[in-house]
Amino acid sequence: MAIEWKGVFPAITTKFTVDDQLDLTLFDKNLQAQLDAGVDGIILGGTLGEASVLTTSEKEILVKHTIGKVAGKVPVVLNIAEGSTREALNQAALAREWGAQGLMLLPPMRYKTDHRETVAYFTTIARATDLPIMIYNNPVDYKTDVTPDMFEDLTACNNIQAIKESTRDVTNVTRLINRFGSRYRILCGVDTLAMEEMLLGAHGWVAGLVCAFPRETVAVYRLIKAGHLEEARKIYRWFMPLLELDIHPKLVQYIKLAESEAGIGSETVRPPRLTLVGEERERVLRTIRDGIVSRPELPQYLDLKV
């Protein structure tokens, strides 16, 4: 399946049972809510998917299970976040074998690579697979900044097609478009900047709070792209206190709590993460419940041409 790299791609959470097994029944409930809302792809094993604590066998289960459930409706993308080129190559080969239609690729974990090392890492993986690739650029959380000069070198790899733009600098969208034109698709990776980046030309949104509020997320995207900006602004302003849950170190716990409150997930996380307690949990719950109570009426956004 070819990937257009536009629209809403949920960085879907991994559901666990209380005895720390994959909860595929609850995963399916959330996945169906995403598909019903009109998302354009599914990303597995991202930051929200708790990639760092998933085993390879669990990733295999998730990829194969998700592909079976989406039944060709949208592409399934697997994130790769590894410390060594060797293991990243292994994960890319396995993703292809399991049936994933694309890869999201972070720079090497733990070691902060320089320009030459970063380009060599991405190039080595890209040349070893025929899967389309989106580079995940998040220097705030993962320290390595994939600069425009690096992306210049990466234009030699035709299957590096998209950028998950998570620098938290909205002007980077304009820099990338000015320099590369349509060579790369740009997807906003920071929920609180989604409308701003899409108005500047980003093609899509790798979203977090979509896990709990799929219809509202897709509505914002489609309204913006159809030019219905005032309607999009109203929803986006309602959404902002919730979207801010995406930019906290405990975004996994916060968004899973939101999923639970929305009835399409649970709070359960895998250690070393722990579920929220005390004042912190009550504070986050207030934000989530206030948002649910004041949830806006949505237009028929799926009928819009984008």
C-alpha positions as CSV (number, residue, x, y, z in Angstrom):
1,M,0.0,0.0,0.0
2,A,1.4,3.4,-1.0
3,I,1.3,6.0,1.7
4,E,0.3,9.6,0.9
5,W,1.6,10.9,4.2
6,K,-1.2,13.3,4.7
7,G,-4.1,13.6,7.1
8,V,-4.3,12.3,10.7
9,F,-2.0,9.5,11.8
10,P,-2.7,8.5,15.5
11,A,0.4,7.5,17.4
12,I,-1.8,4.9,19.0
13,T,-1.2,3.7,22.6
14,T,-0.4,0.1,23.5
15,K,-3.1,-1.4,25.7
16,F,-2.0,-3.6,28.6
17,T,-4.0,-5.8,31.0
18,V,-3.5,-5.5,34.8
19,D,-1.2,-8.5,34.7
20,D,1.0,-6.7,32.1
21,Q,0.0,-8.6,28.9
22,L,-1.1,-7.0,25.6
23,D,-4.8,-6.2,25.9
24,L,-5.9,-6.7,22.3
25,T,-9.6,-6.5,23.1
26,L,-9.3,-2.9,24.4
27,F,-6.8,-2.1,21.6
28,D,-9.4,-3.1,19.1
29,K,-12.0,-0.9,20.7
30,N,-9.8,2.1,20.4
31,L,-8.6,1.2,16.9
32,Q,-12.2,1.0,15.7
33,A,-12.9,4.4,17.1
34,Q,-10.0,5.8,15.2
35,L,-11.1,4.2,11.9
36,D,-14.7,5.3,12.5
37,A,-13.5,8.9,13.0
38,G,-11.8,8.9,9.6
39,V,-8.0,8.7,10.4
40,D,-5.6,8.3,7.5
41,G,-3.1,5.9,9.0
42,I,-2.0,4.1,12.2
43,I,1.4,4.4,13.9
44,L,2.5,1.6,16.2
45,G,5.3,1.6,18.8
46,G,5.8,5.4,19.0
47,T,6.5,7.3,22.2
48,L,2.8,6.9,23.1
49,G,3.0,3.3,22.2
50,E,5.6,2.8,24.9
51,A,8.1,1.5,22.4
52,S,11.0,1.3,24.7
53,V,9.3,-1.4,26.9
54,L,7.8,-3.5,24.1
55,T,9.4,-6.8,23.2
56,T,10.0,-7.8,19.6
57,S,7.4,-10.5,19.8
58,E,4.9,-8.0,21.1
59,K,5.6,-5.7,18.2
60,E,5.1,-8.6,15.8
61,I,1.7,-9.3,17.4
62,L,0.7,-5.6,17.3
63,V,1.7,-5.2,13.7
64,K,0.0,-8.3,12.4
65,H,-3.1,-7.8,14.5
66,T,-3.5,-4.2,13.4
67,I,-3.0,-5.0,9.7
68,G,-5.7,-7.7,10.0
69,K,-8.1,-5.3,11.7
70,V,-7.7,-2.3,9.4
71,A,-8.1,-4.6,6.4
72,G,-6.4,-2.3,4.0
73,K,-8.5,0.8,4.9
74,V,-5.4,2.7,6.1
75,P,-1.6,2.1,6.2
76,V,0.0,0.7,9.3
77,V,3.4,2.3,10.2
78,L,5.9,0.9,12.7
79,N,8.2,3.2,14.6
80,I,11.8,2.3,15.0
81,A,13.7,3.7,18.0
82,E,16.9,1.8,18.6
83,G,20.4,2.5,19.9
84,S,22.3,0.7,17.2
85,T,22.2,0.6,13.5
86,R,22.3,-3.2,13.5
87,E,19.1,-3.5,15.6
88,A,17.4,-0.8,13.6
89,L,18.1,-2.7,10.4
90,N,16.8,-5.8,12.1
91,Q,13.6,-4.1,13.1
92,A,13.1,-2.6,9.6
93,A,13.5,-6.1,8.1
94,L,11.0,-7.6,10.6
95,A,8.5,-4.8,10.0
96,R,8.6,-5.6,6.3
97,E,8.2,-9.3,7.0
98,W,5.2,-8.7,9.3
99,G,3.5,-6.6,6.7
100,A,3.9,-3.0,7.9
101,Q,3.4,-0.5,5.0
102,G,5.8,2.1,6.3
103,L,8.4,3.1,9.0
104,M,8.7,6.0,11.3
105,L,12.4,6.4,12.2
106,L,14.0,8.2,15.1
107,P,17.7,9.0,15.2
108,P,19.8,6.6,17.3
109,M,18.7,6.5,21.0
110,R,21.0,7.4,23.9
111,Y,24.0,8.5,21.8
112,K,23.7,12.0,20.2
113,T,25.0,11.6,16.7
114,D,26.6,14.4,14.7
115,H,25.7,15.3,11.1
116,R,27.7,12.6,9.4
117,E,26.6,9.9,11.8
118,T,22.9,10.9,11.7
119,V,22.8,10.9,7.9
120,A,24.7,7.6,7.7
121,Y,22.3,6.0,10.1
122,F,19.2,7.0,8.2
123,T,20.7,6.3,4.8
124,T,21.9,2.8,5.8
125,I,18.4,1.9,7.0
126,A,16.6,3.5,4.0
127,R,18.8,1.6,1.5
128,A,18.1,-1.7,3.2
129,T,14.4,-1.5,2.8
130,D,11.8,-0.6,0.2
131,L,9.3,0.6,2.8
132,P,8.5,4.3,2.8
133,I,10.0,6.2,5.7
134,M,9.0,9.2,7.8
135,I,11.8,10.7,9.8
136,Y,10.8,11.7,13.3
137,N,12.6,14.9,14.3
138,N,12.2,15.6,18.0
139,P,15.3,17.2,19.4
140,V,13.4,18.4,22.5
141,D,12.9,14.9,23.8
142,Y,15.5,12.8,21.9
143,K,18.3,15.4,21.7
144,T,19.4,14.9,18.1
145,D,18.2,17.7,15.7
146,V,17.8,16.5,12.1
147,T,18.7,19.8,10.4
148,P,17.7,21.0,7.0
149,D,21.3,20.3,5.9
150,M,20.9,16.7,7.0
151,F,17.6,16.5,5.1
152,E,19.4,17.8,2.0
153,D,21.8,14.8,2.2
154,L,18.8,12.5,2.7
155,T,17.1,13.6,-0.5
156,A,19.3,10.9,-2.2
157,C,17.1,8.2,-0.5
158,N,13.8,8.2,-2.5
159,N,12.0,6.2,0.2
160,I,12.6,8.9,2.8
161,Q,9.4,10.7,2.0
162,A,8.1,12.5,5.1
163,I,9.1,14.4,8.3
164,K,7.3,14.3,11.6
165,E,8.1,17.8,12.6
166,S,8.4,17.9,16.4
167,T,11.0,20.6,16.9
168,R,8.3,22.9,18.5
169,D,9.5,25.7,16.1
170,V,6.6,26.4,13.7
171,T,8.9,28.3,11.5
172,N,10.7,25.1,10.6
173,V,7.7,24.2,8.4
174,T,8.4,27.2,6.3
175,R,12.1,26.6,6.2
176,L,11.6,23.0,5.0
177,I,9.1,24.1,2.3
178,N,11.3,27.0,1.2
179,R,14.2,24.6,0.8
180,F,12.7,21.4,-0.4
181,G,9.4,22.4,-2.0
182,S,7.3,19.2,-2.3
183,R,10.2,16.8,-1.8
184,Y,9.1,15.9,1.7
185,R,5.7,15.6,3.2
186,I,5.5,17.4,6.6
187,L,3.3,16.2,9.5
188,C,3.0,18.1,12.7
189,G,4.1,16.0,15.7
190,V,3.2,18.4,18.5
191,D,-0.5,18.6,19.3
192,T,-0.4,22.2,20.6
193,L,1.0,23.4,17.3
194,A,-1.1,21.4,14.9
195,M,-3.4,24.1,13.5
196,E,-0.5,26.6,13.2
197,E,1.7,24.2,11.3
198,M,-1.1,23.0,9.0
199,L,-1.9,26.6,8.1
200,L,1.8,27.1,7.2
201,G,1.6,24.1,4.9
202,A,2.1,20.9,6.9
203,H,0.3,18.0,5.2
204,G,-0.9,16.2,8.2
205,W,-0.8,15.5,11.9
206,V,0.8,12.7,13.9
207,A,-1.5,13.1,16.8
208,G,-1.6,12.2,20.5
209,L,-4.9,13.3,22.0
210,V,-6.6,11.6,19.0
211,C,-6.2,8.5,21.0
212,A,-9.0,9.8,23.3
213,F,-10.7,12.3,21.0
214,P,-10.5,10.9,17.4
215,R,-13.4,12.7,15.9
216,E,-12.4,16.1,17.2
217,T,-8.9,15.6,15.9
218,V,-9.9,14.6,12.4
219,A,-12.5,17.4,12.3
220,V,-9.9,20.0,13.1
221,Y,-7.6,18.7,10.3
222,R,-10.3,18.4,7.7
223,L,-11.9,21.8,8.5
224,I,-8.5,23.5,8.1
225,K,-7.7,21.8,4.9
226,A,-11.2,22.6,3.5
227,G,-10.7,26.3,4.4
228,H,-13.4,26.3,7.2
229,L,-11.0,28.1,9.5
230,E,-13.4,29.7,12.0
231,E,-15.1,26.3,12.7
232,A,-11.7,24.8,13.1
233,R,-10.6,27.5,15.5
234,K,-13.5,27.0,17.7
235,I,-12.8,23.3,18.1
236,Y,-9.1,23.9,18.4
237,R,-9.6,26.5,21.2
238,W,-11.8,24.0,23.1
239,F,-9.2,21.3,22.5
240,M,-6.1,23.2,23.7
241,P,-6.2,22.4,27.4
242,L,-6.4,18.7,26.4
243,L,-3.8,19.0,23.7
244,E,-1.4,20.4,26.3
245,L,-1.4,16.9,27.9
246,D,0.7,15.9,24.9
247,I,3.7,18.1,25.8
248,H,4.4,16.7,29.3
249,P,7.0,14.1,30.2
250,K,4.1,11.9,31.4
251,L,2.2,12.3,28.2
252,V,1.6,8.5,28.1
253,Q,0.0,8.4,31.5
254,Y,-2.0,11.6,30.8
255,I,-3.3,10.5,27.4
256,K,-4.1,7.0,28.7
257,L,-6.1,8.5,31.5
258,A,-8.0,10.6,28.9
259,E,-8.7,7.4,26.9
260,S,-10.1,5.8,30.0
261,E,-12.4,8.7,30.7
262,A,-13.5,8.7,27.1
263,G,-14.4,5.0,27.3
264,I,-11.9,3.8,24.7
265,G,-8.9,2.8,26.8
266,S,-7.5,2.3,30.3
267,E,-4.9,3.9,32.5
268,T,-2.7,0.9,32.7
269,V,0.9,1.5,31.7
270,R,4.0,-0.7,31.8
271,P,6.6,-0.1,34.5
272,P,8.8,1.8,35.0
273,R,5.9,4.1,34.2
274,L,3.2,4.1,36.9
275,T,-0.4,5.2,36.8
276,L,-1.1,8.7,38.2
277,V,-2.0,9.2,41.8
278,G,-3.0,11.9,44.2
279,E,-3.1,15.6,43.3
280,E,-1.5,15.1,39.9
281,R,-4.2,12.6,38.9
282,E,-7.0,14.8,40.2
283,R,-5.6,17.9,38.3
284,V,-5.3,16.0,35.0
285,L,-8.8,14.4,35.5
286,R,-10.3,17.9,36.0
287,T,-8.9,19.0,32.6
288,I,-10.1,15.8,30.9
289,R,-13.6,15.9,32.5
290,D,-14.0,19.6,31.8
291,G,-13.2,18.9,28.1
292,I,-15.6,16.0,27.9
293,V,-18.5,18.0,29.5
294,S,-17.9,20.9,27.1
295,R,-17.3,18.8,24.0
296,P,-18.4,20.7,21.0
297,E,-20.9,19.7,18.4
298,L,-19.1,18.7,15.3
299,P,-20.1,19.4,11.7
300,Q,-20.2,16.7,9.0
301,Y,-16.5,16.9,8.6
302,L,-16.1,13.6,6.7
303,D,-18.1,15.1,3.8
304,L,-15.5,17.8,3.3
305,K,-13.2,17.6,0.3
306,V,-9.6,18.0,1.4
